[in-house]
Amino acid sequence: MKRNSREHLRIKPGVLWFTGLSGSGKSTIAEEIVADLEKQGVDIEYFDGDRVRNMFPNTGFTRQERDEHIRRIGFLASMLEKHGVFVVASFVSPYEEARRFVRDLCGNFIEVYVSTPVQECERRDVKGLYARARAGEIHNFTGVNDPYEPPPAPELTIDTTDISVESACDIVMNYLEKTAVR
């Protein structure tokens, strides 16, 4: 089904949480989903890792700092959800415990694991972050010198190595139509 031809969707409030390595495609997919849902008239808020860190530049990258950061974002997302807003969040969120904490806060939590392999993420890296991490210039970089703990049971898993952004968005939108429409 073409995304442009969808009828008005009535999505129940929830939190659509994209997780995966830097460069996996999670923000690109999330931005398209947000635009699509906005066109459908869904009351929506979007949180993206880079945008939030730009607002709070002193947020660190140790495990404890990352966990606290994800918990704060998760709390905000859960509060918006409770007030009828559908939230899309795109964060590396590398640790299972922090993501589970957010899941437990939310009534309708939909985890999308963008499982693109590190080699593909590195190939796409326009900012040169992977190269800098491999050279020792960046510490605690997920996928290089800090672990990523894949979700054990995400609602969706998407590897963007061989599919288009549009195809990835169709997977997400089809899932939402089956599970989140009221």
Protein Blocks (a to p, Z undefined) as FASTA:
>chain_A
ZZklpccddddddddddeddehilmmmmmmmmmmmmmmnopacddddfklmmmmmmmbcf
bfklmmmmmmmmmmmmmmmmmnopacddddfklafklmmmmmmmpmbdcddddfbdfklm
mmmmmnommmmmmnopaghiehiloccdddfbbfbdcdfklccfklmmmmmmmmmmmmmp
ZZ
